[in-house]
Amino acid sequence: MTTIHLGLDDTDSDDGMCTTYLTTLIIENLINEGIRLIDYPNLIRLNPNIPWRTRGNAALCIRVEANNPKKVFQIAKKIMIENSESRNNKANSGLVMLCKNKVPVDIVKFAEKCINKEIKMEEMRKLVKNKDIEYFGQGTKRGLIGALASIGNTLENDHTYELIAYRKNGNGERGVSLQSVIKIDKEKKYSLFSNIDYNSHRVLITPHGKDPILFALRGNNPEHLYKAMSELKLYEDVERFAIFRSNQGTNQHLNDKLDVSSLRTYDSGHIIGKMVGKPVVIKGGHVFIKIKNRKKIINCAVYAPTISLKNLARNLKAGDEIELGGGISRKSKKFGRILNVEYIKIIKLTDRSIKKNPLCKKCNKSMKSIGKNKGYRCIKCGSKSNKIRKIESNNEIENKLYLPVLSAQRHLIKPVDRYGKEQRNKKKLKGNWFKIFE
């Protein structure tokens, strides 16, 4: 038996298809051929700051054991050609097959780089020349980058699961009951996350595009996802579903420290610094702040749709020590390179107490200044004092982590519900993880 890693990416467009759905078509054919999967299909979210990313910026990997690798590759290639949006010149699909028990170190490092850096085509081309690799690309073949990255990211560290159900005949608005989503979310018994944004009452498990997804439940346990699905109330038929293992909700793209001496466009990571000056609010409600790290000033943007993060940023003050996670944008004439902020962690706040003139102990009235460095005097009884009053500000900022509202969080951001629930032990592929309905 040969261990086969089959990676694919960039098969969808705004007009349709979904790489996860195309993956299930390949899985269906492989299972019909008696080929055994050795892991849940892997759903790998790549660097979200790359502007030419696909709609969800997800690459997929299927890991199997088989006697005939060429047959596996031909099945996948045929399905990709017939179903990818590349057939309409709207995608740049890539398919990569690695036949090796253990993924080579250079491919693992390549995959790590794809999470928080920009990747050039030449880097990918050097790696796919490996004798154990076969590949196929369409259009510009840019999808080969993500396909190879999905193979290299074996999710050895923190990971989550996602159950995706696909529509049978539906189009337009998804037929999922809001009340049933709220019910399973509030019960908190299935270890789910990012189901609904109560700030806007927006259901987050249902997409709004032309793709075939009906809903997608995210959680820490694949068996719990299946149970949660059974409690959803649906108004349309499900054609099939599959459970994927993923790096979603893990902060994987923000784990590395950004090097302020060599910031590169589209880098993702985090940085620690002290606030410089006051926050600047521009038209639209976006907030710009500056932080200083190793004598270098970095411009940072907190965008209005983040709501909670924007409100926090407006109340930061010079000298506040903070950690920011996010991605570096392209240079602009006005701001240069900007860190687009995805989270703010307060490390140390400056003194926020308000200084007031002392109160007269006899009259309980605020004293008046006699002159610079001469103290204060009560205008009623003449009593004097040099003691300034300090009144604590009612500012409710705390030394803790702040995230955007759920609807403004990217797929890779670790939501509050997942802190303390990180997991590294892979769950075995078992039970109801894939099904096609008649």
C-alpha positions in Angstrom: 0.0 0.0 0.0 1.2 3.5 -0.9 0.3 6.6 1.2 -1.0 9.2 -1.1 -1.5 12.9 -0.3 -3.8 14.6 -2.9 -4.0 18.4 -2.7 -6.2 20.7 -4.7 -7.0 24.4 -4.8 -8.6 27.3 -6.8 -11.5 25.5 -8.4 -14.3 28.0 -7.6 -15.3 31.5 -8.6 -18.0 34.0 -7.5 -20.2 32.4 -10.1 -20.2 28.9 -8.5 -18.5 25.7 -7.4 -16.6 25.2 -4.2 -13.3 23.4 -3.7 -14.7 21.5 -0.7 -17.6 20.3 -2.8 -15.3 19.2 -5.6 -13.3 17.4 -2.9 -16.4 15.4 -1.9 -16.9 14.4 -5.5 -13.4 13.0 -5.6 -14.0 11.2 -2.2 -17.2 9.7 -3.5 -15.4 8.2 -6.5 -12.4 7.0 -4.4 -14.7 5.2 -1.9 -16.6 3.6 -4.8 -13.2 2.2 -5.9 -12.6 0.7 -2.5 -9.9 3.2 -1.6 -9.6 4.0 2.1 -9.0 7.5 3.6 -6.6 7.7 6.5 -7.7 11.1 7.8 -10.6 13.4 7.6 -10.2 15.5 4.4 -8.0 18.5 5.4 -9.4 22.0 4.9 -6.4 24.4 5.0 -7.1 28.2 5.1 -4.1 30.1 3.7 -2.8 33.6 4.2 -6.0 35.8 4.2 -4.1 38.9 3.2 -3.2 37.7 -0.3 -5.4 39.8 -2.6 -5.7 37.1 -5.3 -6.9 34.5 -2.8 -9.9 32.4 -3.7 -13.3 33.2 -2.1 -12.7 31.3 1.1 -8.9 31.0 0.6 -9.2 27.2 1.4 -7.0 24.5 -0.1 -8.0 20.8 0.4 -6.0 17.6 0.9 -7.2 14.0 0.8 -4.9 11.5 2.4 -5.5 7.8 1.4 -3.8 4.5 1.1 -4.0 2.7 -2.3 -2.1 0.3 -4.5 -2.5 2.3 -7.7 -1.6 6.0 -7.3 -2.0 6.8 -11.0 -5.6 5.7 -10.8 -6.2 8.0 -7.8 -4.6 10.9 -9.7 -6.7 10.2 -12.9 -9.9 10.1 -10.9 -9.2 13.5 -9.3 -7.9 15.1 -12.5 -11.0 14.0 -14.4 -13.4 15.4 -11.8 -11.4 18.7 -11.6 -11.5 19.2 -15.4 -15.3 18.5 -15.5 -16.3 20.5 -12.5 -13.8 23.3 -11.8 -14.6 26.9 -12.8 -11.4 26.7 -14.8 -13.6 25.2 -17.6 -15.1 28.7 -17.8 -11.8 30.5 -17.5 -12.8 31.7 -14.0 -10.3 29.8 -11.9 -6.7 28.6 -12.0 -7.0 25.1 -10.6 -4.2 23.1 -9.2 -3.9 19.4 -8.4 -0.8 17.8 -6.7 -0.2 14.2 -5.7 2.6 13.2 -3.3 3.3 9.5 -2.8 5.2 9.2 0.4 4.5 8.0 3.9 5.9 11.2 5.5 5.6 14.6 4.0 9.2 16.0 3.2 10.4 18.8 5.4 10.8 21.3 2.5 7.1 20.9 1.7 6.1 21.3 5.3 8.1 24.6 5.5 6.6 25.7 2.2 3.1 25.1 3.7 4.0 27.1 6.9 5.1 30.0 4.7 1.8 29.9 2.8 0.0 30.7 6.0 1.6 34.1 6.6 3.7 35.1 3.6 3.4 35.8 -0.1 4.5 32.9 -2.2 6.0 33.2 -5.7 5.2 30.6 -8.4 8.9 29.8 -8.7 9.1 28.5 -5.1 6.3 26.0 -5.9 7.8 24.9 -9.2 11.1 23.9 -7.6 9.2 21.6 -5.1 6.9 19.9 -7.5 9.9 18.6 -9.5 10.2 16.0 -6.7 10.2 12.5 -8.1 7.4 11.5 -5.7 5.1 14.2 -7.0 2.7 14.4 -9.9 0.7 17.5 -10.7 -1.8 19.2 -13.0 -2.8 22.8 -13.4 -5.2 24.9 -15.4 -5.1 28.6 -16.4 -2.2 30.3 -14.7 -1.8 27.2 -12.5 -1.6 29.4 -9.4 -3.8 26.8 -7.6 -0.8 24.5 -7.5 0.6 26.7 -4.6 -2.4 26.0 -2.4 -2.6 22.4 -3.5 1.0 21.8 -2.4 0.5 23.8 0.8 -2.5 21.7 1.8 -0.3 18.6 1.5 2.4 20.1 3.7 0.1 21.4 6.4 -0.7 18.1 8.3 -2.4 19.9 11.2 -0.1 18.5 13.8 -0.8 21.4 16.1 -4.1 23.0 17.2 -6.9 22.1 14.8 -10.7 22.2 14.5 -13.4 20.4 12.5 -16.1 21.6 10.1 -19.2 19.8 8.9 -20.3 21.2 5.5 -23.7 20.2 4.1 -24.5 20.9 0.4 -27.7 21.9 -1.3 -29.7 19.5 -3.4 -31.7 21.9 -5.6 -31.7 25.2 -3.7 -30.6 28.6 -4.9 -30.8 32.0 -3.3 -31.4 32.3 0.5 -30.4 29.2 2.4 -33.2 27.3 4.1 -31.9 27.1 7.6 -34.0 28.1 10.6 -32.4 31.0 12.6 -34.2 29.8 15.8 -32.6 26.3 15.5 -29.1 27.8 15.1 -29.7 30.0 18.2 -30.9 27.0 20.1 -27.8 24.8 19.5 -25.5 27.7 20.0 -26.9 28.8 23.3 -27.0 25.2 24.7 -23.2 25.1 24.5 -23.2 21.2 24.6 -21.5 20.6 21.2 -18.3 22.7 21.6 -19.2 24.7 18.5 -18.0 28.2 17.6 -18.7 31.1 15.3 -22.3 30.1 14.6 -24.1 33.4 14.9 -23.3 37.1 15.4 -25.8 38.3 18.1 -24.7 41.9 17.4 -26.4 41.8 14.0 -28.4 38.6 14.4 -26.5 37.3 11.4 -26.3 33.6 10.9 -22.7 32.7 10.1 -23.1 29.1 9.2 -24.8 29.9 5.9 -23.0 31.6 3.0 -24.6 34.0 0.6 -23.0 33.3 -2.7 -23.7 31.0 -5.6 -21.7 28.1 -4.2 -23.4 24.8 -3.3 -23.0 25.0 0.4 -26.2 25.0 2.5 -24.5 25.4 5.9 -21.2 24.8 7.7 -20.9 24.0 11.4 -17.5 24.6 13.1 -16.4 22.9 16.3 -13.8 21.0 18.2 -15.3 17.5 17.9 -16.4 15.8 14.7 -18.9 13.5 16.5 -20.5 16.6 18.2 -20.8 18.3 14.8 -22.9 15.4 13.5 -25.2 15.5 16.5 -25.6 19.3 16.2 -26.5 18.9 12.5 -29.4 16.6 13.5 -30.9 19.4 15.6 -30.9 22.0 12.9 -34.3 22.8 11.3 -34.0 22.9 7.5 -36.4 24.1 4.8 -34.6 22.5 1.9 -33.0 19.1 1.1 -29.4 18.2 1.8 -27.6 16.5 -1.1 -24.5 15.4 0.9 -22.3 16.4 3.8 -18.7 15.8 4.8 -16.6 16.6 7.9 -13.2 18.2 7.4 -10.3 18.7 9.8 -9.0 22.2 9.6 -6.8 25.0 10.8 -9.8 27.4 11.1 -10.2 29.2 14.4 -6.5 28.5 15.4 -4.8 31.9 14.8 -2.2 30.0 12.8 -1.6 33.0 10.5 -0.9 35.3 13.4 1.4 33.1 15.6 4.7 34.5 14.2 6.1 37.8 15.4 6.4 40.4 12.6 10.0 41.7 12.1 9.6 45.5 12.1 13.0 45.8 10.4 11.8 44.0 7.3 8.1 44.2 7.0 6.9 42.8 3.7 3.6 43.3 1.9 1.0 40.6 2.8 2.9 39.3 5.8 0.7 38.1 8.6 1.6 37.9 12.3 1.6 39.9 15.5 3.6 42.8 16.9 4.0 44.5 20.3 4.5 48.2 20.7 3.5 51.4 22.5 0.9 53.8 21.3 2.2 57.0 19.7 -0.1 60.0 19.6 -3.9 59.9 19.5 -6.2 57.6 17.5 -7.4 59.2 14.2 -11.0 58.5 13.1 -11.6 59.0 9.4 -14.8 59.1 7.3 -16.6 55.8 7.5 -15.6 55.3 11.1 -12.2 53.6 10.5 -9.6 54.2 13.2 -5.9 54.7 12.5 -3.4 54.3 15.3 0.4 54.3 15.5 2.6 52.1 17.6 6.3 52.2 18.2 8.5 49.1 18.2 12.3 49.2 18.3 12.3 52.9 17.4 10.2 52.2 14.3 6.7 53.7 13.9 4.0 51.4 12.3 0.7 52.7 11.0 -2.2 50.4 11.9 -5.8 50.4 10.7 -8.9 49.2 12.7 -11.8 49.1 10.3 -15.4 50.1 11.1 -17.0 46.7 10.5 -15.0 45.2 13.5 -17.3 47.4 15.7 -16.0 46.2 19.1 -12.3 46.5 18.0 -13.0 49.9 16.5 -14.6 51.2 19.7 -11.6 50.0 21.7 -9.1 51.6 19.3 -10.8 55.0 19.7 -10.1 54.9 23.5 -6.4 54.0 23.3 -3.9 56.6 24.5 -0.2 57.4 23.9 2.0 55.1 26.0 -0.4 52.2 26.1 1.5 49.0 25.5 -0.5 46.7 23.2 -0.1 43.6 21.0 -1.7 43.7 17.5 -2.4 40.8 15.2 -3.0 41.3 11.5 -1.6 41.6 8.0 0.6 44.1 6.2 -1.1 45.9 3.3 0.5 47.3 0.2 2.1 50.7 0.4 0.0 53.8 -0.1 1.1 57.3 -0.7 -0.7 58.6 2.4 0.1 55.9 5.0 2.9 53.7 3.6 2.5 50.1 4.7 -0.3 49.5 7.1 -1.0 46.7 9.6 -4.7 45.8 9.1 -5.6 44.8 12.7 -7.4 41.6 13.5 -7.1 41.6 17.3 -5.8 43.9 20.0 -4.4 42.6 23.3 -3.9 45.2 26.0 -0.6 44.6 27.9 -0.3 47.7 30.0 -2.4 50.9 30.1 -1.2 54.3 31.0 -2.7 56.2 33.9 -6.2 57.1 33.0 -7.2 59.0 36.2 -8.4 62.5 35.9 -6.7 65.3 37.8 -9.0 67.8 39.7 -8.5 70.7 41.9 -8.6 69.7 45.7 -11.9 70.0 47.6 -12.1 72.3 50.6 -12.6 70.1 53.7 -14.8 72.7 55.4 -17.0 73.8 52.5 -16.8 70.7 50.2 -16.2 73.1 47.3 -13.6 72.9 44.6 -10.7 75.2 45.3 -9.2 77.7 42.8 -5.6 77.9 41.7 -3.7 80.8 43.3 -1.1 80.7 40.5 1.5 78.4 38.9 3.1 76.2 41.6 1.5 78.3 44.4 -1.3 75.8 45.3 -5.1 76.2 45.7 -7.4 78.3 47.9 -11.1 78.0 48.8 -12.8 81.2 47.6 -15.4 80.9 50.4 -13.4 80.3 53.5 -9.8 80.9 52.4 -8.4 77.4 53.2 -5.4 76.4 51.2 -4.1 73.0 49.8 -1.5 71.7 47.5 -3.0 68.2 47.1 -4.4 67.4 43.6 -7.3 65.0 43.5 -7.2 62.0 41.2 -10.5 60.6 40.0 -10.5 57.2 38.3 -11.7 57.3 34.8 -14.9 55.4 34.0 -13.0 53.9 30.9 -13.7 50.2 30.9 -10.6 49.1 29.0 -9.0 46.1 30.7 -5.7 44.2 30.3 -7.1 41.5 28.1 -7.6 40.3 24.5 -10.1 42.1 22.3 -11.6 40.6 19.0 -13.9 42.0 16.3 -17.5 41.1 16.4 -18.0 37.5 15.0 -19.2 38.6 11.6 -16.0 40.5 11.1 -13.6 37.7 12.1 -11.7 35.9 9.5 -11.8 32.1 9.2 -8.4 31.7 10.8 -9.0 33.9 13.8 -9.3 32.0 17.1 -12.7 33.0 18.6 -13.0 33.6 22.4 -14.9 30.2 22.8 -11.7 28.3 21.7 -9.2 29.8 24.1 -8.3 27.0 26.5 -9.7 24.3 24.1 -6.7 24.0 21.8 -6.1 20.4 20.7 -3.3 18.5 19.1 -4.5 14.9 19.2 -6.0 13.8 15.9 -9.3 12.1 16.2 -9.6 8.9 14.2 -11.8 8.9 11.1 -14.9 7.1 12.2 -18.7 7.2 12.3 -20.9 9.4 10.2 -18.4 11.8 8.6 -19.5 11.5 4.9 -22.9 10.7 3.4 -24.7 11.2 0.1 -28.5 11.4 0.3 -30.8 9.9 -2.3 
